Amino acid sequence: MSLSSEEHPQPAFGWAARDSSGLLSPFNFSRRVNGENDITIKIFYCGICHTDLHFIRNAWNSSSYPMVPGHEIVGIVTQVGSKVQKFKAGDKAAVGCVVGACHACPNCEQSLEIYCSKSILTYNSTNLDGTRNHGGYSDNLVVNERYAVLFPETLPMDSGAPLMCAGITVYSPMKYFGLSEPGKHVGVVGLGGLGHVAVKFAKAFGVKVTVISTSPAKQQEAIHKFGADSFLVSTDEGQIQAAVDSMDGILDTVSGVHSISPLISLLKAHGKLILLGAPEKPFELPVFPLLMGRKMVVGSACGGMKETQEMIDFAGKHNITADIELISMDYVNTAMERLARGDVRYRFVIDIANTLLPLAHP
């Protein structure tokens, strides 16, 4: 299935979902011409985020098809517009969750474009010209330079790609809510795609980290592989009780429905439970523990562009990457099934450059 060639003149190729089954298959479409403020990126790698799974299966009742997902994108700049200042051809560049905003509101003025009411997501959204956006499960991307970051030469592109969503999603709230200060005690709920990266950033900041998980089998990896200081099994009432009132903040990375009452009990007075996952059903919120400890339950999205560049530079300096399973494009539907049942250690990344291009424009 192809989009009209009149929509945009630049051909592109990727894999798209056509309906809420979420099944992905080859798809010819088009990109806009590289404008004066744009860069064109040849995509080398794209991570698979849990959000991709939600969107392709219409879990949030907001999906439009056909849809090319992907917002953990890394590649090489092949073209730059006449007014581009940050990039030149041949640079490594990366793109995350957002590719447009109004540029005039208070959020945009603070480079918090993701919180702009007119922000444009990398896929499943509409461009200013009314055409559909498509994401990184594809061969190329045209984007305003404001929404791309320079990717450090010191980081591998494949295991660095997930940082464009998972990395900034944990980095931003740790910085904003004061949990990056040495001596703080941070809990990380879930040792998945976001959680394992959160542990790495937290340890680089010099804070104490406790991983909170339903799976006792993850304790060894949490402590010995990723450097967590301690581990709690969230269903073990004894372990939870022993850790009550001990944490300055908790990053809850879990996208499945779960109870947050035990987590609130772990917070010190004035502590913050920061929700980063997006379950399909609302939480039950126990108010009394919040009142008695002046505790907060807050949310945080992936972060603005200025702090995304700051995050990726910090990752380059401290050699922070995701633990990945590199897959070919034709494995993507199997990967989605595995992701749905939590069978990944810890992030799938698609090898776009080596496994998509030979299939292009059949």
DOMARGU-831989 format. One line per 4 residues: number of its first residue (from 1); their letters; for each residue x, y, z of C-alpha. Coordinates in steps of 0.05 Angstrom, whole numbers. Example, Ala and Ser with C-alpha at 12.3 -4.5 7.8 and 13.67 -1.06 7.14 Angstrom:
BEGIN
1 = AS = 246 -90 156 | 273 -21 143 .
//
This chain:
BEGIN
1 = MSLS = 0 0 0 | 28 68 -20 | 11 140 -4 | -3 186 -62 .
5 = SEEH = 62 209 -94 | 33 280 -95 | 35 285 -19 | 111 292 -17 .
9 = PQPA = 163 283 -71 | 216 245 -31 | 205 170 -31 | 212 131 33 .
13 = FGWA = 204 59 54 | 188 27 120 | 143 -22 156 | 74 0 176 .
17 = ARDS = 14 -25 216 | -51 -21 176 | -101 -35 233 | -107 -51 307 .
21 = SGLL = -79 -121 298 | -13 -84 299 | 16 -129 246 | 73 -93 211 .
25 = SPFN = 90 -102 137 | 129 -66 81 | 102 2 63 | 121 54 10 .
29 = FSRR = 107 126 29 | 139 195 22 | 175 249 61 | 176 324 50 .
33 = VNGE = 233 357 14 | 290 379 59 | 273 451 78 | 320 507 97 .
37 = NDIT = 317 489 172 | 314 413 160 | 363 356 160 | 354 289 126 .
41 = IKIF = 377 229 164 | 393 161 136 | 368 116 192 | 416 63 216 .
45 = YCGI = 381 39 279 | 313 47 313 | 294 21 382 | 227 -11 397 .
49 = CHTD = 191 25 454 | 131 -3 492 | 94 59 466 | 102 31 396 .
53 = LHFI = 65 -31 417 | 9 10 449 | 2 53 387 | 3 -1 333 .
57 = RNAW = -51 -40 372 | -92 22 387 | -89 10 462 | -103 83 477 .
61 = NSSS = -158 91 424 | -118 146 389 | -84 109 332 | -91 126 258 .
65 = YPMV = -69 79 202 | -27 65 164 | 26 78 217 | 102 72 213 .
69 = PGHE = 124 71 287 | 191 86 318 | 219 144 359 | 287 119 381 .
73 = IVGI = 324 138 318 | 398 143 303 | 432 153 236 | 476 195 192 .
77 = VTQV = 459 264 165 | 457 262 89 | 430 332 73 | 425 399 110 .
81 = GSKV = 383 460 95 | 413 528 80 | 397 556 150 | 418 494 190 .
85 = QKFK = 472 512 241 | 480 451 285 | 493 396 235 | 533 381 173 .
89 = AGDK = 530 322 125 | 563 261 155 | 546 277 228 | 513 225 272 .
93 = AAVG = 444 250 292 | 387 223 334 | 313 237 340 | 265 221 396 .
97 = CVVG = 191 228 411 | 174 297 384 | 188 332 317 | 148 396 322 .
101 = ACHA = 115 448 367 | 90 519 367 | 157 552 387 | 119 609 420 .
105 = CPNC = 89 584 485 | 123 585 554 | 140 511 547 | 174 520 480 .
109 = EQSL = 211 581 505 | 241 536 559 | 258 482 507 | 204 437 537 .
113 = EIYC = 173 423 469 | 143 357 491 | 96 395 537 | 72 444 484 .
117 = SKSI = -2 436 471 | 14 436 397 | 72 388 399 | 78 341 340 .
121 = LTYN = 98 269 355 | 147 233 311 | 92 186 287 | 17 178 293 .
125 = STNL = 10 253 286 | -3 306 233 | 47 354 203 | 32 428 197 .
129 = DGTR = 16 417 124 | -37 366 142 | 1 304 120 | 15 245 166 .
133 = NHGG = 80 235 204 | 115 169 201 | 170 144 247 | 236 108 248 .
137 = YSDN = 220 38 224 | 240 67 157 | 300 84 114 | 302 160 122 .
141 = LVVN = 274 219 162 | 268 293 147 | 265 335 210 | 274 407 233 .
145 = ERYA = 344 411 264 | 313 434 330 | 286 364 340 | 350 326 328 .
149 = VLFP = 410 319 374 | 483 309 357 | 500 237 375 | 566 227 412 .
153 = ETLP = 622 194 373 | 639 154 436 | 571 118 438 | 553 59 394 .
157 = MDSG = 492 77 351 | 455 12 362 | 455 9 439 | 452 85 442 .
161 = APLM = 387 89 402 | 340 72 460 | 367 131 500 | 326 177 454 .
165 = CAGI = 264 154 492 | 283 109 550 | 343 151 568 | 311 219 568 .
169 = TVYS = 248 192 601 | 287 173 663 | 340 228 660 | 291 286 656 .
173 = PMKY = 251 272 720 | 313 254 760 | 342 322 743 | 277 361 750 .
177 = FGLS = 255 331 816 | 323 335 849 | 338 261 849 | 405 267 814 .
181 = EPGK = 439 295 875 | 491 249 907 | 465 219 972 | 393 214 949 .
185 = HVGV = 358 146 952 | 319 129 888 | 273 70 876 | 265 42 806 .
189 = VGLG = 201 2 794 | 210 -49 739 | 276 -72 709 | 255 -68 637 .
193 = GLGH = 273 -22 579 | 266 42 621 | 284 12 688 | 353 -16 671 .
197 = VAVK = 373 50 639 | 347 88 700 | 393 47 745 | 452 64 700 .
201 = FAKA = 438 139 701 | 424 139 775 | 491 105 791 | 527 154 745 .
205 = FGVK = 495 211 785 | 521 179 849 | 455 163 882 | 433 102 921 .
209 = VTVI = 388 57 879 | 337 4 899 | 304 -37 844 | 232 -56 859 .
213 = STSP = 206 -115 819 | 155 -171 819 | 209 -218 794 | 259 -245 846 .
217 = AKQQ = 298 -274 787 | 321 -204 767 | 358 -190 833 | 425 -216 810 .
221 = EAIH = 424 -175 746 | 399 -113 782 | 455 -114 833 | 514 -147 799 .
225 = KFGA = 504 -126 726 | 473 -57 732 | 500 -36 800 | 437 -27 841 .
229 = DSFL = 450 -22 916 | 390 -64 937 | 329 -101 911 | 258 -108 935 .
233 = VSTD = 205 -158 913 | 143 -115 909 | 97 -173 928 | 137 -190 991 .
237 = EGQI = 102 -153 1047 | 160 -164 1095 | 211 -133 1047 | 165 -74 1033 .
241 = QAAV = 152 -62 1107 | 226 -63 1122 | 238 -7 1071 | 180 39 1090 .
245 = DSMD = 197 114 1092 | 266 103 1062 | 265 133 992 | 269 205 967 .
249 = GILD = 236 188 902 | 213 130 860 | 213 123 784 | 155 77 765 .
253 = TVSG = 171 52 695 | 118 -3 691 | 67 2 635 | 22 -54 662 .
257 = VHSI = -34 -43 713 | -7 -49 784 | -18 -24 854 | 18 40 875 .
261 = SPLI = -1 36 949 | 61 -3 969 | 105 46 930 | 76 106 966 .
265 = SLLK = 93 73 1033 | 166 69 1013 | 173 144 1005 | 201 190 1058 .
269 = AHGK = 159 251 1077 | 159 299 1018 | 178 241 972 | 157 236 900 .
273 = LILL = 128 177 862 | 141 193 789 | 98 155 738 | 134 142 673 .
277 = GAPE = 95 83 646 | 25 91 616 | -21 33 638 | -85 23 598 .
281 = KPFE = -129 29 660 | -129 84 714 | -94 74 781 | -130 71 848 .
285 = LPVF = -98 128 888 | -96 121 964 | -100 193 990 | -89 184 1065 .
289 = PLLM = -15 164 1058 | -4 225 1015 | -35 272 1066 | 5 243 1124 .
293 = GRKM = 72 250 1089 | 62 309 1042 | 79 259 988 | 69 270 914 .
297 = VVGS = 47 228 856 | 69 261 791 | 80 244 718 | 135 259 670 .
301 = ACGG = 142 252 594 | 205 244 554 | 234 314 562 | 252 374 520 .
305 = MKET = 305 381 466 | 356 420 506 | 357 368 561 | 356 311 510 .
309 = QEMI = 422 337 482 | 447 344 554 | 426 273 568 | 460 242 508 .
313 = DFAG = 524 281 522 | 522 256 595 | 512 185 569 | 572 193 522 .
317 = KHNI = 615 219 579 | 595 161 626 | 589 107 572 | 516 94 587 .
321 = TADI = 479 51 535 | 419 5 536 | 427 -70 538 | 397 -91 472 .
325 = ELIS = 377 -148 428 | 393 -127 356 | 341 -154 307 | 328 -153 233 .
329 = MDYV = 268 -116 205 | 232 -180 186 | 234 -203 259 | 195 -142 283 .
333 = NTAM = 127 -176 291 | 158 -232 333 | 193 -179 374 | 127 -144 387 .
337 = ERLA = 96 -209 412 | 156 -220 457 | 152 -149 483 | 79 -157 499 .
341 = RGDV = 96 -215 546 | 159 -182 574 | 207 -228 540 | 265 -180 524 .
345 = RYRF = 331 -164 558 | 324 -104 556 | 308 -67 491 | 298 -90 420 .
349 = VIDI = 334 -48 368 | 321 -57 293 | 382 -59 248 | 351 -14 196 .
353 = ANTL = 411 0 152 | 429 -73 142 | 361 -107 141 | 311 -57 113 .
357 = LPLA = 345 -27 53 | 352 -91 11 | 276 -97 12 | 264 -24 -8 .
361 = HP = 217 -8 -66 | 205 -79 -89 .
//
